Amino acid sequence: MKKRVLTGINTTGTLHIGNYVGAIRPAIRDSRNPDTESFFFMADLHALIKCQDPARIARSRLQIAATWLAAGLDPERVVFYRQSDIPEIPTLNWLLTCSTGKGQMNRAHAYKAAVDQAVAAGRDPDADVSMGLFCYPILMAADILMFNADEVPVGHDQLQHLEMARDVATRFNFLYATPEKPFFSMPVATGGSEIEVLPGLDGRKMSKSYNNVIPLFEGGRKALDEAISRIVTDSRLPGEPKDPDSTSLTVIYDAFATKEESEAFHAELRAGLGWGEAKKRLADKIDAEIGPMRARYEELMARPEEIEKILQEGARKARAIATPFLAELMQAVGLKSFTQADAPAAQAKSAKAVKALFKQYREKDGNFYFKLSMNGRDLFVSDAFASGRDAGTWVGRLKREAELPADAPIHLLDGVSADEVTAALASLRTEE
């Protein structure tokens, strides 16, 4: 069975070289793996959280679709669609919203950052918080869970959202599915590129917010040369030895060069290669790779009807999966036709008492933990483990033991007794 990999692209601006190196190029490379079923979507519903400029949203959607196609994304091999063309996703978003605790959303990094910024400015904590921002992780979970993606390439700033998607899936499965046949599988975060964050012209992360980006296609070779000319370097003259690690120029060069080319470039800088010549070589190196793509990009931008046709076909393929799956979920929560008989799985689930639930997770400190809950109430949390396997071994033991082991590496939460934990563990064994 093929592995499903899902990648979302926010549509709030134009893409730059950093986006290409960190996300586009590795994602397209991975999509050519015959053992992978790839889903690529334009996250245009997410874009509305940050941007209420209709013209900018419309322009960005077209530019980003053209960019991915020009860079080599093959719509025959992948499912390429706009999020807004799949109405099943917002519906799933609501189903998941209704089974997710507000407390979980309170812990989202983006929400907390917005609150902290407002408080620091002496304003109401929620002054800059829309419900779109607050519930962003649930919509992201719906994107992933609608297609039961096995892997989601994400940067470090998105890892929390993937963990939340797993929590959201676990809760929904617990409420409505059977242990033998859960609705949602647990997605795993994967890295995209060895160079996740490409430095910009000034050495900071390449970002439009810092005005330090190198354009990908927009403006052609002229804009590429102009941006590279502004890369910050020291004042050493041609002929003077230079430190390759003193500027982002070499990091950007390395992202487009072979190992041998990079080593030679660094050696020439140490031997006195001038910064002007080094910048020209960087521009030539980048243009050799993206120049041919730029021509295709301009052709696609001039023919939006071709892009529309591709995206509509992608939406058709996506909805062929999403529509029947959503119907199954709607029935599970009770939103079914009055003439439709209850499915055996739903009947079996409703006849069961709510049981205890183990959850394993990884914290920011890099360690693994597990906890046990009963009827939505946490009973204990574990000590830290260096590996998920060690944590899982203890979970397995606790499920099997008739009594709570005296050496169990756990901490009972306030108001919880050992008897309650023993009863919860017993309910697990009864279910099995």
C-alpha positions as CSV (number, residue, x, y, z in Angstrom):
1,M,0.0,0.0,0.0
2,K,1.4,3.4,-0.9
3,K,2.3,5.9,1.7
4,R,0.3,9.1,1.7
5,V,2.1,12.4,2.0
6,L,0.3,15.7,2.3
7,T,1.7,19.2,1.8
8,G,-0.1,22.5,2.2
9,I,0.9,25.9,0.7
10,N,-0.4,29.1,2.2
11,T,-1.6,31.7,-0.4
12,T,-0.7,35.0,1.1
13,G,2.2,36.2,-1.0
14,T,4.7,35.2,-3.7
15,L,7.3,32.5,-3.2
16,H,11.0,33.1,-3.0
17,I,14.2,31.2,-3.2
18,G,13.9,30.2,0.5
19,N,10.5,28.6,-0.2
20,Y,11.9,26.8,-3.2
21,V,14.9,25.3,-1.4
22,G,13.1,24.5,1.9
23,A,9.8,23.2,0.6
24,I,9.1,23.1,-3.1
25,R,12.2,21.3,-4.4
26,P,12.2,18.5,-1.8
27,A,8.5,18.0,-2.0
28,I,8.5,17.7,-5.8
29,R,11.4,15.3,-5.6
30,D,9.6,13.1,-3.1
31,S,6.4,13.1,-5.1
32,R,8.2,11.2,-7.8
33,N,8.7,8.2,-5.5
34,P,6.5,5.4,-7.0
35,D,5.7,4.2,-3.4
36,T,4.2,7.6,-2.4
37,E,0.7,9.0,-3.0
38,S,1.2,12.8,-2.8
39,F,-1.4,15.4,-2.0
40,F,-0.6,19.1,-2.6
41,F,-3.1,21.8,-1.7
42,M,-3.4,25.5,-1.8
43,A,-4.3,26.5,1.7
44,D,-6.5,29.5,0.6
45,L,-8.9,29.1,3.5
46,H,-6.0,29.4,5.9
47,A,-4.8,32.6,4.0
48,L,-8.0,34.4,5.1
49,I,-6.7,34.3,8.7
50,K,-3.8,36.6,7.9
51,C,-5.1,38.6,4.9
52,Q,-8.4,40.3,4.2
53,D,-7.2,41.8,0.9
54,P,-9.2,39.9,-1.8
55,A,-7.0,41.1,-4.7
56,R,-3.8,39.9,-2.9
57,I,-5.4,36.5,-2.1
58,A,-6.5,36.0,-5.7
59,R,-3.1,37.0,-7.1
60,S,-1.2,34.8,-4.7
61,R,-3.3,31.7,-5.5
62,L,-2.5,32.1,-9.2
63,Q,1.2,32.8,-8.7
64,I,1.7,30.0,-6.2
65,A,-0.1,27.4,-8.4
66,A,1.9,28.5,-11.4
67,T,5.1,28.3,-9.3
68,W,4.6,24.7,-8.2
69,L,3.6,23.6,-11.7
70,A,6.6,25.4,-13.3
71,A,8.9,23.9,-10.7
72,G,8.0,20.4,-11.9
73,L,5.0,19.3,-10.0
74,D,3.2,16.7,-12.1
75,P,-0.6,16.8,-11.7
76,E,-0.8,13.4,-13.3
77,R,1.2,11.9,-10.5
78,V,-0.2,13.9,-7.5
79,V,-3.5,15.2,-6.2
80,F,-3.1,19.0,-6.6
81,Y,-6.1,21.1,-5.4
82,R,-7.4,24.2,-3.7
83,Q,-8.5,23.8,-0.2
84,S,-11.6,25.9,-0.9
85,D,-12.7,23.6,-3.7
86,I,-13.2,20.7,-1.2
87,P,-16.3,21.6,0.9
88,E,-15.9,18.4,2.9
89,I,-12.9,20.0,4.6
90,P,-14.8,22.8,6.3
91,T,-17.5,20.3,7.3
92,L,-14.9,18.0,8.9
93,N,-13.4,21.1,10.5
94,W,-16.7,21.6,12.4
95,L,-17.1,18.0,13.4
96,L,-13.6,18.1,14.9
97,T,-14.2,21.5,16.5
98,C,-17.1,20.1,18.4
99,S,-15.0,17.3,19.9
100,T,-11.9,19.4,20.7
101,G,-11.4,21.1,24.1
102,K,-10.9,24.9,24.2
103,G,-8.0,24.3,26.6
104,Q,-6.1,22.6,23.9
105,M,-6.4,25.5,21.6
106,N,-5.3,27.9,24.4
107,R,-1.9,26.3,24.2
108,A,-1.4,26.9,20.5
109,H,1.8,28.9,19.9
110,A,0.3,31.3,17.4
111,Y,-2.6,32.2,19.7
112,K,-0.3,32.6,22.7
113,A,2.0,34.8,20.7
114,A,-0.8,37.1,19.7
115,V,-2.0,37.4,23.3
116,D,1.5,38.1,24.6
117,Q,2.0,40.8,22.0
118,A,-1.3,42.5,22.8
119,V,-0.7,42.4,26.6
120,A,2.8,43.8,26.1
121,A,1.2,46.7,24.2
122,G,-1.3,47.3,27.0
123,R,-4.3,46.1,25.0
124,D,-7.0,43.5,25.6
125,P,-5.4,40.0,25.4
126,D,-7.6,39.0,22.5
127,A,-7.5,42.3,20.6
128,D,-5.8,40.7,17.6
129,V,-7.3,37.2,17.8
130,S,-9.9,36.1,15.3
131,M,-11.7,32.8,15.6
132,G,-9.8,31.8,12.5
133,L,-6.5,32.3,14.3
134,F,-7.7,30.6,17.4
135,C,-9.1,27.5,15.6
136,Y,-6.3,27.4,13.0
137,P,-4.9,24.1,14.4
138,I,-8.3,22.3,13.9
139,L,-8.6,23.4,10.3
140,M,-5.1,22.1,9.8
141,A,-6.1,18.8,11.4
142,A,-9.1,18.6,9.0
143,D,-6.7,19.1,6.0
144,I,-4.6,16.2,7.2
145,L,-7.2,13.8,8.6
146,M,-9.6,14.2,5.6
147,F,-7.1,12.1,3.6
148,N,-5.6,10.2,6.5
149,A,-2.1,11.3,5.5
150,D,0.7,9.1,6.8
151,E,3.3,11.8,6.7
152,V,3.3,15.6,6.7
153,P,6.5,17.5,5.9
154,V,6.6,20.5,8.3
155,G,9.0,22.9,9.7
156,H,9.8,23.2,13.4
157,D,7.2,26.0,13.8
158,Q,4.5,23.7,12.6
159,L,5.3,20.6,14.8
160,Q,2.9,21.6,17.5
161,H,0.1,21.8,15.0
162,L,0.8,18.2,13.9
163,E,0.8,17.0,17.5
164,M,-2.5,18.8,17.9
165,A,-3.9,17.0,14.8
166,R,-2.9,13.7,16.4
167,D,-4.7,14.7,19.7
168,V,-7.8,15.8,17.7
169,A,-7.8,12.5,15.8
170,T,-7.4,10.5,19.0
171,R,-10.3,12.2,20.7
172,F,-12.7,11.8,17.7
173,N,-11.7,8.1,17.4
174,F,-12.3,7.6,21.1
175,L,-15.8,9.2,20.9
176,Y,-17.1,7.7,17.7
177,A,-15.0,4.8,16.3
178,T,-14.3,1.3,17.5
179,P,-10.8,0.2,18.6
180,E,-10.8,-2.3,15.7
181,K,-11.5,0.3,13.1
182,P,-10.5,3.9,13.9
183,F,-11.6,6.6,11.5
184,F,-8.3,8.4,11.6
185,S,-4.7,7.2,11.5
186,M,-2.0,9.1,13.3
187,P,0.0,11.4,10.9
188,V,3.8,11.7,11.4
189,A,5.9,14.8,10.9
190,T,8.8,14.6,8.5
191,G,11.4,17.1,7.4
192,G,11.5,18.3,3.8
193,S,14.9,19.7,3.1
194,E,18.3,19.5,4.8
195,I,18.2,23.3,4.6
196,E,14.9,24.0,6.3
197,V,15.5,27.7,6.7
198,L,17.6,29.5,4.1
199,P,19.3,32.7,5.3
200,G,18.3,35.9,3.6
201,L,20.4,38.8,2.3
202,D,21.2,40.1,5.8
203,G,21.8,36.7,7.4
204,R,18.5,36.4,9.1
205,K,15.9,33.9,8.0
206,M,14.8,34.7,4.5
207,S,11.4,36.3,4.9
208,K,9.3,38.9,3.2
209,S,8.7,40.4,6.7
210,Y,12.4,41.2,6.8
211,N,12.6,42.4,3.1
212,N,15.6,40.2,2.6
213,V,14.4,37.7,0.0
214,I,15.7,36.6,-3.3
215,P,12.7,36.3,-5.7
216,L,12.1,33.0,-7.4
217,F,10.5,33.9,-10.7
218,E,9.0,37.4,-10.3
219,G,11.1,40.1,-12.0
220,G,13.2,37.7,-14.1
221,R,17.0,37.6,-14.1
222,K,17.3,41.3,-13.5
223,A,15.5,41.0,-10.1
224,L,17.6,38.0,-9.2
225,D,20.8,39.9,-9.9
226,E,19.6,43.0,-8.0
227,A,18.7,41.0,-4.9
228,I,22.0,39.1,-4.8
229,S,23.9,42.3,-5.1
230,R,22.5,43.3,-1.8
231,I,23.8,40.3,0.1
232,V,25.7,41.5,3.1
233,T,29.4,40.8,3.0
234,D,32.5,42.3,4.7
235,S,34.7,45.0,3.2
236,R,37.6,42.8,2.1
237,L,38.9,43.6,-1.4
238,P,39.6,41.2,-4.3
239,G,42.8,39.3,-3.5
240,E,42.3,39.4,0.3
241,P,41.4,36.1,1.9
242,K,37.8,35.9,3.0
243,D,35.9,33.8,5.5
244,P,33.2,31.8,3.7
245,D,31.2,31.5,7.0
246,S,30.9,35.3,7.4
247,T,28.0,35.7,4.9
248,S,24.8,34.0,3.9
249,L,26.1,34.1,0.3
250,T,27.9,30.8,0.7
251,V,25.0,29.1,2.4
252,I,22.7,30.1,-0.5
253,Y,25.4,28.9,-3.0
254,D,25.7,25.6,-1.2
255,A,21.9,25.0,-1.6
256,F,22.3,25.0,-5.4
257,A,25.7,23.4,-5.8
258,T,27.2,19.9,-5.5
259,K,29.5,19.1,-2.6
260,E,32.5,19.4,-4.9
261,E,31.4,22.8,-6.3
262,S,30.8,24.1,-2.8
263,E,34.2,23.1,-1.6
264,A,35.9,24.7,-4.6
265,F,33.8,27.9,-4.1
266,H,34.8,28.2,-0.5
267,A,38.4,27.5,-1.3
268,E,38.4,30.3,-3.9
269,L,37.0,32.8,-1.4
270,R,39.8,31.9,1.1
271,A,42.2,32.4,-1.7
272,G,40.9,36.0,-2.4
273,L,37.9,35.7,-4.8
274,G,36.2,39.1,-4.9
275,W,32.7,39.4,-3.5
276,G,31.4,40.9,-6.7
277,E,32.6,37.9,-8.7
278,A,31.2,35.6,-6.0
279,K,27.8,37.2,-6.3
280,K,27.8,36.9,-10.1
281,R,28.6,33.2,-9.8
282,L,25.8,32.7,-7.3
283,A,23.4,34.4,-9.6
284,D,24.5,32.2,-12.5
285,K,24.3,29.1,-10.4
286,I,20.7,29.8,-9.3
287,D,19.6,30.9,-12.8
288,A,20.9,27.7,-14.3
289,E,18.4,25.8,-12.2
290,I,15.4,28.1,-12.2
291,G,15.8,29.9,-15.5
292,P,14.1,27.2,-17.5
293,M,11.3,27.0,-14.9
294,R,10.8,30.8,-15.2
295,A,9.8,30.5,-18.8
296,R,7.1,27.9,-17.9
297,Y,5.9,30.1,-15.0
298,E,5.4,33.1,-17.3
299,E,3.5,30.9,-19.8
300,L,1.2,29.6,-17.1
301,M,0.6,33.1,-15.6
302,A,-0.5,34.1,-19.1
303,R,-2.9,31.2,-19.3
304,P,-4.8,31.0,-16.0
305,E,-7.5,28.8,-17.6
306,E,-4.8,26.0,-17.9
307,I,-4.1,26.2,-14.2
308,E,-7.9,26.2,-13.4
309,K,-8.4,23.1,-15.4
310,I,-5.6,21.3,-13.5
311,L,-6.9,22.4,-10.1
312,Q,-10.5,21.3,-11.0
313,E,-9.2,17.9,-12.0
314,G,-7.3,17.7,-8.7
315,A,-10.4,18.7,-6.8
316,R,-12.3,15.9,-8.5
317,K,-9.7,13.4,-7.4
318,A,-9.6,14.7,-3.9
319,R,-13.4,14.7,-3.5
320,A,-13.6,11.2,-4.8
321,I,-11.9,10.3,-1.5
322,A,-13.3,13.0,0.7
323,T,-17.1,12.7,-0.1
324,P,-17.6,9.0,0.9
325,F,-15.3,9.4,3.9
326,L,-17.3,12.4,5.2
327,A,-20.5,10.6,4.7
328,E,-19.2,7.8,7.0
329,L,-18.1,10.4,9.6
330,M,-21.5,12.2,9.5
331,Q,-23.3,8.9,10.1
332,A,-20.9,8.2,13.0
333,V,-21.8,11.4,14.8
334,G,-25.6,10.9,14.2
335,L,-26.1,13.2,11.2
336,K,-27.6,10.6,8.9
337,S,-30.8,10.1,6.9
338,F,-33.9,9.2,8.9
339,T,-34.3,6.2,6.6
340,Q,-30.7,5.0,7.0
341,A,-30.2,2.1,9.4
342,D,-27.5,2.3,12.1
343,A,-24.2,0.7,11.0
344,P,-23.1,-2.2,13.2
345,A,-19.9,-0.4,14.1
346,A,-21.9,2.6,15.4
347,Q,-24.3,0.4,17.3
348,A,-21.3,-1.4,18.9
349,K,-19.7,1.9,19.9
350,S,-22.8,3.3,21.4
351,A,-23.3,0.2,23.5
352,K,-19.8,0.6,25.1
353,A,-19.1,2.4,28.2
354,V,-16.5,5.2,28.0
355,K,-13.2,3.6,28.8
356,A,-9.7,4.7,29.8
357,L,-7.3,6.0,27.2
358,F,-3.5,6.1,27.1
359,K,-1.8,8.8,25.1
360,Q,1.9,8.9,24.2
361,Y,3.5,12.2,23.2
362,R,6.7,14.1,22.8
363,E,7.4,17.4,24.6
364,K,9.6,20.3,23.5
365,D,12.5,19.0,25.7
366,G,12.8,16.1,23.2
367,N,11.7,13.5,25.7
368,F,8.7,11.1,25.4
369,Y,5.9,10.8,27.9
370,F,2.5,9.1,28.4
371,K,-0.6,9.8,30.4
372,L,-3.8,8.0,31.3
373,S,-7.3,9.6,31.2
374,M,-10.7,8.3,32.1
375,N,-13.9,10.0,30.9
376,G,-11.8,12.9,29.6
377,R,-10.1,13.4,33.0
378,D,-6.3,13.0,33.2
379,L,-5.3,10.6,36.0
380,F,-1.5,10.6,35.8
381,V,1.5,11.6,33.7
382,S,4.7,9.6,33.3
383,D,8.4,10.4,33.9
384,A,10.5,11.5,30.9
385,F,11.8,8.7,28.5
386,A,14.6,9.1,26.0
387,S,12.7,7.1,23.4
388,G,9.2,6.4,22.4
389,R,9.9,2.7,22.6
390,D,10.7,2.8,26.3
391,A,7.6,4.8,27.0
392,G,5.5,2.3,24.9
393,T,7.0,-0.6,26.8
394,W,5.7,0.8,30.1
395,V,2.3,1.5,28.5
396,G,2.1,-2.2,27.4
397,R,3.1,-3.4,30.9
398,L,0.5,-1.2,32.6
399,K,-2.2,-2.6,30.3
400,R,-1.2,-6.1,31.3
401,E,-0.6,-5.9,35.0
402,A,-3.5,-6.8,37.3
403,E,-2.2,-4.2,39.9
404,L,-0.5,-0.9,39.6
405,P,3.3,-1.7,39.8
406,A,5.0,-0.1,42.8
407,D,7.9,1.0,40.5
408,A,5.6,2.5,37.8
409,P,7.3,5.8,36.6
410,I,4.2,7.9,37.0
411,H,2.9,10.8,39.0
412,L,-0.8,10.8,40.1
413,L,-2.5,14.2,39.5
414,D,-4.2,16.1,42.2
415,G,-7.2,14.4,43.6
416,V,-6.5,11.1,41.9
417,S,-6.2,7.9,44.0
418,A,-4.3,4.7,43.2
419,D,-7.7,2.9,43.3
420,E,-9.0,5.1,40.5
421,V,-6.0,4.3,38.3
422,T,-6.3,0.6,39.0
423,A,-10.0,0.7,38.0
424,A,-9.1,2.6,34.8
425,L,-6.5,0.0,33.9
426,A,-9.0,-2.8,34.6
427,S,-11.5,-1.2,32.2
428,L,-8.8,-1.3,29.5
429,R,-8.3,-5.1,30.0
430,T,-12.0,-5.6,30.0
431,E,-12.3,-3.9,26.6
432,E,-9.5,-6.1,25.2
